[in-house]
Amino acid sequence: MKKKLDAIDRQLLAILQRDAETPLADLAQAVNLSSTPCWRRIQRLREHGFITRHVALVDPRKINLGVTVFVGVRTNQHSQAWFEGFRDTVRDIPEIVEFYRMSGDVDYLLRVVVPDIAAYGAVYKRLIRSIELSDVSSSFAMEELKFTTALPLDYAD
């Protein structure tokens, strides 16, 4: 059964999306609850799958990954075996940090992070060496104008 989110749940999720290390006492105060009921709500949000994991976001520039490349892939192969080979190839390339199956002109969209164009060239060669692709189109991000991992909560039931 799907759990409905109330205003307090939404507030907790909003705070935790900004900083998952917010102390329980601060969370409880922000949503006008005592610590134990606040903790129980957070546990329920985990149990129901609203909170899936806690991670540390690393500044890509600090670790020499300042170049973002969006890669559109088209293929004329649509078998399950081909897809599994492509998926496995993508999973094995750590520079590919996002991978989507798309509708429209592009079959798959990848987001790749690398230190420079030469490093992207190596990723590209690894990709095309491992799997047959019809067309690959790469666009280099010139400037990051917005980046967030926080999801909008206004649509949650």
C-alpha positions in Angstrom: 0.0 0.0 0.0 1.3 3.4 -0.9 1.9 5.8 1.9 0.7 9.4 1.5 3.0 12.2 2.4 1.7 15.0 4.6 3.2 18.5 5.1 5.6 17.3 7.8 6.9 14.5 5.6 7.5 17.0 2.8 9.3 19.4 5.1 11.5 16.6 6.4 12.3 15.5 2.8 13.1 19.0 1.8 15.5 19.5 4.7 17.1 16.1 4.2 17.6 16.8 0.4 19.5 19.9 1.3 21.6 18.2 4.0 21.2 14.6 5.0 23.4 15.2 8.0 21.0 17.6 9.7 20.9 16.6 13.3 17.7 14.9 14.5 17.1 17.7 17.1 17.3 20.3 14.4 14.9 18.3 12.1 12.4 17.9 14.9 12.5 21.5 15.8 12.0 22.6 12.1 8.9 20.5 11.8 7.6 21.1 15.4 7.9 17.5 16.6 9.8 16.0 19.4 12.8 13.8 18.5 11.2 10.4 18.8 8.2 11.0 16.5 10.5 12.8 14.0 12.8 9.8 14.0 9.9 7.5 13.5 8.7 9.5 10.5 12.2 9.4 8.9 12.3 5.6 9.4 8.9 5.3 7.8 10.1 7.4 4.8 13.0 5.0 4.4 10.8 1.9 4.8 8.3 3.1 2.2 11.2 3.9 -0.2 10.9 7.7 -0.2 14.5 7.9 1.1 16.5 5.5 -0.9 20.1 6.3 0.2 22.4 8.8 1.8 25.4 10.0 -0.3 28.1 12.6 -0.2 28.1 14.9 -3.2 31.7 15.5 -4.4 32.7 18.7 -6.3 33.7 17.4 -9.7 36.2 20.3 -10.2 38.0 19.4 -7.0 38.7 15.9 -8.4 39.6 17.1 -11.9 36.3 16.3 -13.6 35.3 19.7 -14.8 34.1 18.7 -18.3 30.6 17.5 -18.7 29.6 15.8 -22.0 26.1 14.9 -23.0 26.2 12.0 -25.5 23.2 11.1 -27.7 23.3 7.6 -29.0 21.2 6.2 -31.9 21.1 2.5 -32.8 19.5 0.3 -35.3 19.8 -2.6 -32.9 16.8 -3.2 -30.6 17.2 -6.7 -29.4 17.3 -7.6 -25.7 20.8 -9.1 -26.2 22.1 -5.9 -27.8 20.6 -3.8 -25.0 22.1 -5.9 -22.3 25.5 -5.6 -23.9 25.2 -1.8 -24.2 23.9 -1.5 -20.6 26.8 -3.6 -19.3 29.3 -1.6 -21.3 27.9 1.7 -19.9 27.9 0.3 -16.3 31.6 -0.6 -16.7 32.6 3.0 -17.7 32.8 5.1 -14.5 32.9 8.4 -16.4 29.4 7.7 -17.5 27.4 8.9 -14.5 23.9 9.0 -16.0 22.2 6.8 -18.6 18.7 7.1 -20.0 16.6 5.4 -22.7 14.8 8.2 -24.6 11.9 8.8 -26.9 12.4 11.0 -30.0 15.4 11.3 -32.2 17.9 9.9 -29.8 17.6 6.3 -28.4 19.9 6.8 -25.4 21.3 9.8 -23.6 24.5 9.6 -21.5 26.1 12.2 -19.2 29.8 11.8 -19.0 32.3 13.6 -16.7 35.9 13.8 -17.6 38.9 16.1 -17.0 39.3 17.2 -20.7 38.5 16.4 -24.3 41.2 13.8 -24.6 39.8 11.8 -21.7 36.4 12.0 -23.4 38.0 10.6 -26.5 39.2 7.6 -24.6 35.7 7.1 -23.2 34.2 7.3 -26.7 36.7 4.8 -28.1 36.0 2.4 -25.2 32.2 2.8 -25.9 32.4 2.2 -29.7 34.9 -0.7 -29.3 32.5 -2.5 -27.0 29.2 -2.2 -28.8 27.9 -1.4 -32.3 26.2 2.0 -32.5 24.6 3.8 -35.5 25.3 7.4 -34.5 27.0 9.1 -31.5 26.6 12.8 -31.0 28.5 14.6 -28.3 27.8 18.0 -26.8 30.1 19.6 -24.3 28.6 21.7 -21.6 30.0 25.2 -21.7 28.7 26.3 -18.3 26.7 24.7 -15.5 23.8 27.1 -14.8 21.8 24.9 -12.4 22.6 21.6 -10.7 20.6 20.1 -7.9 19.9 16.6 -6.6 16.8 17.9 -4.7 13.5 16.8 -6.2 10.4 19.1 -6.2 8.0 17.8 -3.6 4.8 19.6 -4.6 3.7 16.7 -6.7 4.0 14.0 -4.0 0.7 12.5 -2.8 
